Amino acid sequence: MKFHSLTAFATGVLLASAGLSSSVLAAPLPAPANDFDFTASGSAMASYNSNVLSASDNNGGVKRKFDDYIFTFTPGVGLKYGGFADTTLAVNYSETIYRYYVRPSLNEELSNVGFSASRKQGEFDLSAGFSYSQNYNNTPSSTSPTLSSIIRDDVIDANAHAHWNFSEKFNFDAGFDYTKTDYLYSVGRTYQDSETYSLPVSGYYVYSQELSVGAGYTYSQTNPKPAAASPGTPGRSRYNNTLSLNTQLTKWNKLSGTANVGVTQNHIDADSSSGQSALDSTNLSYGVNLKYDYSEPLGFTFNGSRSYSTGTEGQNIQATSAGIGAVYNYSTNISATANLLTYTYSQYFQQNRHDDNYTSGITLTWKPYTFLSLSAGYSYFMNSSDAASSTYNINVVTASVTVNY
């Protein structure tokens, strides 16, 4: 089962959120525009990155691993309109400006814009959106001995969602998501653009105020395109079908969040140019996103998943992850958030490649005023791979200030 062209639908879908990353204080405009809420934010961050290109220590005899000091500025604005009964419309825009101290050739400016709409229609909660974002980063799937820059890509996303409160005991959800990724500049010519469609549906039985249980089905399809540098090599399309049992915990014995477990059937098309046949596999899948409130100031988070994705070069990847984190609120304006450890095992189908990566870090935040936040943090990432030039680590130290109005 495939969807071949849903682009027309995606471009017609209204409004998705791409908004400002931190919470903001809404400032209502004077009458007669009091149905509008205007928000503005700005942040400045100084960071040290020990491995800017995500490179191994020695790529084919050429040293491509280097560090740099990076200054990042992110101004943003948002506008929300609530003048329609039971309907909210919002638009958000932000600009991210990177300035590299040692290698200014890596400087970049990125734009992010999003629209969103939500409506309460009787027993239905409806939402839809559209967003456009520009990204600037390297990933394990993009590592190579010759990579000498940071990868730029543009991502368009359109989505719609409906929640139906059928009764006090039953509710249902259905959605649609379309994502299009385009790689830019000369370095992007070696990577495969892609389009991904996802259709999730689910239903829940409300056992109690604290616990809901249900089942779900998700269809997802990715269509990569040939890289511009090798137009004769087609991308390998794939799709998967997932059936799952789902749980939602509002608050149960200090535990809240969601969890699901199920089975995913994954299909990868054949590649006639390389002689690779089609591949079908069926595997256990799961998703966990839970929080445990150990005490009033201290909480722990548990997350994990097994999912399929497409790499920058059209690779088909099954990733299995698990992680534990902690949140400590010393006071109402001082807090610490830690990723104690997240581990991900990635298997590249029909390639002799397996990756293990580890992530950890901590961020300290002080809010002397409701509109001002000061943060400092450290993060560590390591990718261990049996593919050439794909084993590397990164240390990042940051200090930032954020103003919201």
Rosetta blueprint (number, residue, H / E / L):
1 M L
2 K L
3 F L
4 H L
5 S L
6 L L
7 T H
8 A H
9 F H
10 A H
11 T H
12 G H
13 V L
14 L L
15 L L
16 A L
17 S L
18 A L
19 G L
20 L L
21 S L
22 S L
23 S L
24 V L
25 L L
26 A L
27 A E
28 P E
29 L L
30 P L
31 A L
32 P L
33 A L
34 N L
35 D L
36 F E
37 D E
38 F E
39 T E
40 A E
41 S E
42 G E
43 S E
44 A E
45 M E
46 A E
47 S E
48 Y E
49 N E
50 S L
51 N L
52 V L
53 L L
54 S L
55 A L
56 S L
57 D L
58 N L
59 N E
60 G L
61 G L
62 V E
63 K L
64 R L
65 K L
66 F L
67 D L
68 D E
69 Y E
70 I E
71 F E
72 T E
73 F E
74 T E
75 P E
76 G E
77 V E
78 G E
79 L E
80 K E
81 Y E
82 G L
83 G L
84 F L
85 A L
86 D L
87 T E
88 T E
89 L E
90 A E
91 V E
92 N E
93 Y E
94 S E
95 E E
96 T E
97 I E
98 Y E
99 R E
100 Y E
101 Y L
102 V L
103 R L
104 P H
105 S H
106 L H
107 N L
108 E E
109 E E
110 L E
111 S E
112 N E
113 V E
114 G E
115 F E
116 S E
117 A E
118 S E
119 R E
120 K E
121 Q E
122 G L
123 E L
124 F E
125 D E
126 L E
127 S E
128 A E
129 G E
130 F E
131 S E
132 Y E
133 S E
134 Q E
135 N E
136 Y E
137 N L
138 N L
139 T L
140 P H
141 S H
142 S H
143 T L
144 S L
145 P L
146 T L
147 L L
148 S L
149 S L
150 I L
151 I L
152 R E
153 D E
154 D E
155 V E
156 I E
157 D E
158 A E
159 N E
160 A E
161 H E
162 A E
163 H E
164 W E
165 N L
166 F L
167 S L
168 E L
169 K L
170 F E
171 N E
172 F E
173 D E
174 A E
175 G E
176 F E
177 D E
178 Y E
179 T E
180 K E
181 T E
182 D E
183 Y E
184 L L
185 Y H
186 S H
187 V H
188 G H
189 R L
190 T L
191 Y L
192 Q L
193 D L
194 S E
195 E E
196 T E
197 Y E
198 S E
199 L E
200 P E
201 V E
202 S E
203 G E
204 Y E
205 Y E
206 V E
207 Y L
208 S L
209 Q L
210 E L
211 L E
212 S E
213 V E
214 G E
215 A E
216 G E
217 Y E
218 T E
219 Y E
220 S E
221 Q E
222 T E
223 N E
224 P E
225 K L
226 P L
227 A L
228 A L
229 A L
230 S L
231 P L
232 G L
233 T L
234 P L
235 G L
236 R L
237 S L
238 R E
239 Y E
240 N E
241 N E
242 T E
243 L E
244 S E
245 L E
246 N E
247 T E
248 Q E
249 L E
250 T E
251 K E
252 W E
253 N L
254 K L
255 L E
256 S E
257 G E
258 T E
259 A E
260 N E
261 V E
262 G E
263 V E
264 T E
265 Q E
266 N E
267 H E
268 I E
269 D L
270 A L
271 D E
272 S L
273 S L
274 S L
275 G L
276 Q E
277 S L
278 A L
279 L E
280 D E
281 S E
282 T E
283 N E
284 L E
285 S E
286 Y E
287 G E
288 V E
289 N E
290 L E
291 K E
292 Y E
293 D L
294 Y L
295 S L
296 E L
297 P L
298 L E
299 G E
300 F E
301 T E
302 F E
303 N E
304 G E
305 S E
306 R E
307 S E
308 Y E
309 S E
310 T E
311 G L
312 T L
313 E L
314 G L
315 Q L
316 N E
317 I E
318 Q E
319 A E
320 T E
321 S E
322 A E
323 G E
324 I E
325 G E
326 A E
327 V E
328 Y E
329 N E
330 Y L
331 S L
332 T L
333 N L
334 I E
335 S E
336 A E
337 T E
338 A E
339 N E
340 L E
341 L E
342 T E
343 Y E
344 T E
345 Y E
346 S E
347 Q E
348 Y E
349 F L
350 Q L
351 Q L
352 N L
353 R E
354 H E
355 D E
356 D E
357 N E
358 Y E
359 T E
360 S E
361 G E
362 I E
363 T E
364 L E
365 T E
366 W E
367 K E
368 P E
369 Y E
370 T L
371 F L
372 L E
373 S E
374 L E
375 S E
376 A E
377 G E
378 Y E
379 S E
380 Y E
381 F E
382 M E
383 N E
384 S E
385 S E
386 D L
387 A L
388 A L
389 S L
390 S L
391 T L
392 Y E
393 N E
394 I E
395 N E
396 V E
397 V E
398 T E
399 A E
400 S E
401 V E
402 T E
403 V E
404 N E
405 Y L
